[in-house]
């Protein structure tokens, strides 16, 4: 019997690559939707045979081959935000969200590391900290989620994913600038070239074997600055009582304020105010916003005249938009 | 077990002159592939000291008739270990069970119930048992191998 076994092993060296080529997708398909066998699980194989022995049927068992499934070390790190996390400059504790997965078949502590000082980006966040999504809701909750403790890394069960948050303080930076922050997750047992064996360090006393991910993975998340500025331009036109443009008593001055927001962000609670010049009188109900008249009283519409100046509330103004405000005074 | 069978083979002829004896040996190998610098992949079979999920296994069942008479109607059945997904038979003529060994047939003729009570065609992943029935008796002194592939879940 040992002779035939040897024959098989020799012949297989030539023929196996062909079989593998055909079977590649099948292996993937059969393993993709099944949870990996837990580390320490025995695989025992026994075949049974029967044959006729001169009228009676004889049943025999083969020997039992017993293998132990070792612990596979596989870690995946994925940035989970849908895109750049946008933030205004000078904002504290801006959150990047990552998913860390133990793709192995045994519980494994995952050591986390963060690098906020990546080369090639525009700025670096300060005071970077790591939090574990303790309540598992995928959202950072101050006071609930726990600060990552390097002395006690989170232990992920086989196939378990956790959410990890990076909190960073955003410095003064300009509209459109980006910052790359990298999160690394590494199996505490060890990492390295796939196939590396850590003898006796697997779950259940077996070996731990580095899987296809190298048992370490990293991914980068990005902050992007969104900022906006308001440019205000004022101009005046004069209409005298004679149809000319002379600044004489009785002439009407129309002031035109163009408020133009620049940048990719938006500005909240924008209020444009202008005082009435000396030696002029405000023309009642003359305020217009983008050509629409506004009343002087403080009410639901955006305009107001308080006796000394006008105010127009624009609310939230998006970068790229502009508003035109006009009002009139008469020269005394 | 193998040793016991061998002892049985020695002792049995004393009991009944008509007896024949067939031994059955089970072995499991793991295929490991290594890519060389030139891109060529070499696949070797090892007797595993360890396996991990995703490892490709080759099961080899070796039989030998050590008796003096042919053995008729030789049937070998191998239940799939729970942690192994069946992939394919290497040697032809196998039939399969997808219901824990109740019914056997060609895989293309088997169906399994799926959610909603609708049957679907059985896939290799569904196989619970593989069986070979030899069409010819094993001659005295005859031997052979039956092989199949699986992958560690």
HADDOCK unambig.tbl for C-alpha pairs under 7 A between the chains (distance, minus, plus):
assign (segid A and resid 9 and name CA) (segid B and resid 45 and name CA) 6.91 0.50 0.50
assign (segid A and resid 13 and name CA) (segid B and resid 43 and name CA) 6.48 0.50 0.50
assign (segid A and resid 13 and name CA) (segid B and resid 44 and name CA) 6.21 0.50 0.50
assign (segid A and resid 16 and name CA) (segid B and resid 43 and name CA) 6.66 0.50 0.50
assign (segid A and resid 17 and name CA) (segid B and resid 43 and name CA) 6.33 0.50 0.50
assign (segid A and resid 30 and name CA) (segid B and resid 85 and name CA) 6.98 0.50 0.50
assign (segid A and resid 30 and name CA) (segid B and resid 125 and name CA) 5.91 0.50 0.50
assign (segid A and resid 31 and name CA) (segid B and resid 153 and name CA) 6.06 0.50 0.50
assign (segid A and resid 34 and name CA) (segid B and resid 153 and name CA) 6.69 0.50 0.50
assign (segid A and resid 36 and name CA) (segid B and resid 53 and name CA) 5.81 0.50 0.50
assign (segid A and resid 36 and name CA) (segid B and resid 153 and name CA) 5.10 0.50 0.50
assign (segid A and resid 37 and name CA) (segid B and resid 53 and name CA) 6.27 0.50 0.50
assign (segid A and resid 37 and name CA) (segid B and resid 83 and name CA) 6.01 0.50 0.50
assign (segid A and resid 37 and name CA) (segid B and resid 153 and name CA) 5.33 0.50 0.50
assign (segid A and resid 43 and name CA) (segid B and resid 81 and name CA) 6.06 0.50 0.50
assign (segid A and resid 43 and name CA) (segid B and resid 83 and name CA) 6.26 0.50 0.50
assign (segid A and resid 44 and name CA) (segid B and resid 81 and name CA) 6.10 0.50 0.50
assign (segid A and resid 45 and name CA) (segid B and resid 81 and name CA) 5.97 0.50 0.50
assign (segid A and resid 46 and name CA) (segid B and resid 26 and name CA) 6.73 0.50 0.50
assign (segid A and resid 46 and name CA) (segid B and resid 78 and name CA) 6.55 0.50 0.50
assign (segid A and resid 47 and name CA) (segid B and resid 26 and name CA) 6.81 0.50 0.50
assign (segid A and resid 47 and name CA) (segid B and resid 76 and name CA) 6.81 0.50 0.50
assign (segid A and resid 47 and name CA) (segid B and resid 77 and name CA) 5.66 0.50 0.50
assign (segid A and resid 47 and name CA) (segid B and resid 78 and name CA) 4.32 0.50 0.50
assign (segid A and resid 47 and name CA) (segid B and resid 79 and name CA) 6.86 0.50 0.50
assign (segid A and resid 48 and name CA) (segid B and resid 76 and name CA) 5.59 0.50 0.50
assign (segid A and resid 48 and name CA) (segid B and resid 77 and name CA) 5.14 0.50 0.50
assign (segid A and resid 48 and name CA) (segid B and resid 78 and name CA) 6.27 0.50 0.50
assign (segid A and resid 49 and name CA) (segid B and resid 74 and name CA) 6.85 0.50 0.50
assign (segid A and resid 49 and name CA) (segid B and resid 75 and name CA) 5.26 0.50 0.50
assign (segid A and resid 49 and name CA) (segid B and resid 76 and name CA) 4.12 0.50 0.50
assign (segid A and resid 49 and name CA) (segid B and resid 77 and name CA) 6.06 0.50 0.50
assign (segid A and resid 50 and name CA) (segid B and resid 74 and name CA) 5.65 0.50 0.50
assign (segid A and resid 50 and name CA) (segid B and resid 75 and name CA) 5.23 0.50 0.50
assign (segid A and resid 50 and name CA) (segid B and resid 76 and name CA) 6.61 0.50 0.50
assign (segid A and resid 51 and name CA) (segid B and resid 71 and name CA) 6.07 0.50 0.50
assign (segid A and resid 51 and name CA) (segid B and resid 72 and name CA) 5.59 0.50 0.50
assign (segid A and resid 51 and name CA) (segid B and resid 73 and name CA) 5.12 0.50 0.50
assign (segid A and resid 51 and name CA) (segid B and resid 74 and name CA) 4.35 0.50 0.50
assign (segid A and resid 51 and name CA) (segid B and resid 75 and name CA) 6.37 0.50 0.50
assign (segid A and resid 52 and name CA) (segid B and resid 71 and name CA) 6.02 0.50 0.50
assign (segid A and resid 52 and name CA) (segid B and resid 72 and name CA) 5.03 0.50 0.50
assign (segid A and resid 52 and name CA) (segid B and resid 73 and name CA) 5.97 0.50 0.50
assign (segid A and resid 53 and name CA) (segid B and resid 19 and name CA) 6.30 0.50 0.50
assign (segid A and resid 53 and name CA) (segid B and resid 20 and name CA) 6.33 0.50 0.50
assign (segid A and resid 53 and name CA) (segid B and resid 71 and name CA) 6.32 0.50 0.50
assign (segid A and resid 54 and name CA) (segid B and resid 18 and name CA) 6.87 0.50 0.50
assign (segid A and resid 61 and name CA) (segid B and resid 24 and name CA) 6.90 0.50 0.50
assign (segid A and resid 62 and name CA) (segid B and resid 24 and name CA) 4.87 0.50 0.50
assign (segid A and resid 62 and name CA) (segid B and resid 25 and name CA) 5.06 0.50 0.50
assign (segid A and resid 62 and name CA) (segid B and resid 26 and name CA) 5.81 0.50 0.50
assign (segid A and resid 63 and name CA) (segid B and resid 1 and name CA) 5.22 0.50 0.50
assign (segid A and resid 63 and name CA) (segid B and resid 2 and name CA) 5.85 0.50 0.50
assign (segid A and resid 63 and name CA) (segid B and resid 25 and name CA) 5.89 0.50 0.50
assign (segid A and resid 63 and name CA) (segid B and resid 26 and name CA) 5.88 0.50 0.50
assign (segid A and resid 64 and name CA) (segid B and resid 26 and name CA) 6.81 0.50 0.50
assign (segid A and resid 65 and name CA) (segid B and resid 26 and name CA) 6.64 0.50 0.50
assign (segid A and resid 65 and name CA) (segid B and resid 27 and name CA) 6.35 0.50 0.50
assign (segid A and resid 65 and name CA) (segid B and resid 28 and name CA) 6.91 0.50 0.50
assign (segid A and resid 67 and name CA) (segid B and resid 50 and name CA) 6.86 0.50 0.50
assign (segid A and resid 68 and name CA) (segid B and resid 50 and name CA) 6.37 0.50 0.50
assign (segid A and resid 68 and name CA) (segid B and resid 51 and name CA) 6.71 0.50 0.50
assign (segid A and resid 69 and name CA) (segid B and resid 50 and name CA) 6.56 0.50 0.50
assign (segid A and resid 69 and name CA) (segid B and resid 51 and name CA) 5.18 0.50 0.50
assign (segid A and resid 69 and name CA) (segid B and resid 52 and name CA) 5.33 0.50 0.50
assign (segid A and resid 70 and name CA) (segid B and resid 50 and name CA) 6.20 0.50 0.50
assign (segid A and resid 70 and name CA) (segid B and resid 51 and name CA) 5.88 0.50 0.50
assign (segid A and resid 70 and name CA) (segid B and resid 52 and name CA) 5.28 0.50 0.50
assign (segid A and resid 71 and name CA) (segid B and resid 52 and name CA) 6.64 0.50 0.50
assign (segid A and resid 72 and name CA) (segid B and resid 52 and name CA) 6.05 0.50 0.50
